[in-house]
Structures are given as structure tokens and as C-alpha cells.
Amino acid sequence: MTLLLSINVQPAEENGNIKLLTDDKGNLYSIPNFCIAEPLYRKEFNKDLSDDKTIEITLIDVFKPKHNKLNFCKSNKITGIELKKLFAEKEGKDLNKFRIRLLLNGQEIKDDHCVLMHSKEPQVKIQVCINEIPKDEIDKEKKKNELTGDNENNLENINNFNNTFNPNNIEEIN
């Protein structure tokens, strides 16, 4: 209330509600809720994933909505990363060089989320935002992967190691 008095405004209503304010000249100001309290963004995702069915999915590029559409029928348990791969393949884009975001009902579909978590509808339209990753970011990621050993070649070597030293392949020594 001290802040309001310091700028010469007071609540227009006697109950002290600061949604409507008046100044000393009688001007009325309407204050939106987001200025009064922090907005609460809490999305509850559908946790019941037992409703597996085929749905019609449309991926729409938000930057070229008339030209870049992809329609197909898939399980509603398809994940974000699978959708990104389908779109990237259709557009001939490399996922390592392009950042793709998927938006459904105002929420981003994360790589590990499935469509069913965001919608139970039989038809969904998913907006796709695709942007080229700046070369310096790609270079930083490559250097990080080289330092941590987290690149495709090392991953292949690890898989080969795991296959070679599979406990099923080890014979018991008497």
C-alpha cells in the first residue's frame, strides 16, 4: 500500500482491491492479474497411458504452414523424438544441425513425452518450430562430446564392449 501511496494512486474500491486504481486527478487504471500475482503455469499431464489407439496427426511448420504439412496415422503413444525424426526426415534436415520444437495445446512436447500425455483427441495438429542451430553452438557441442567421449563412435564402441562382455557369453570356470 505504501508503494501505491508514493505514486499517488489508491484503490478505487473501498475493500482495498488493487485491481482498479485511481490517481489524484480521478483517472481510473485497471491492473491485469499478472501484474498483481505471478502467473501459475502448472500443466498436469495425462498419467493414464493405457488408452493406446491410432490417431491422425498433422505436423505443421509454423514458418511455412501452407507448404510444410505432414499428415499420418500413428499410435498416440508416439514420442516427441520420434515425431521430430519423422519431420526432419520429410524436410531433409539433420537433427544435429536443426533445433525442432513441437507444440500441442499450448504446451511443448518434450522428447520423452508421448502425444497421449497432451491430448486424448483422435485428431491432433502439432505446430513445429524448426530453427538452424548456429555453427558456434554446434562446434561447442562437438568439443564437449570429444572431451566427454560422448560421440557416436564412442557410443558404438561401448555397445560393442557391452555385447562382447555380456554375462550370457561368459563361461563358468571350474
Sequence and secondary structure as in RCSB ss.txt:
>XXXX:A:sequence
MTLLLSINVQPAEENGNIKLLTDDKGNLYSIPNFCIAEPLYRKEFNKDLSDDKTIEITLIDVFKPKHNKLNFCKS
NKITGIELKKLFAEKEGKDLNKFRIRLLLNGQEIKDDHCVLMHSKEPQVKIQVCINEIPKDEIDKEKKKNELTGD
NENNLENINNFNNTFNPNNIEEIN
>XXXX:A:secstr
 HHHHHTTEEESSTT  TTEEEETT  EEE  HHHHS                EEEEEEEETTSTTT EEEEEEE
TT BHHHHHHHHHHHHT  TTTEEEEEEETTEE  TT BGGGT   SEEEEEEEEEE  HHHHHHHHHHHHHHT 
SHHHHHHHHHHHHHT GGG     
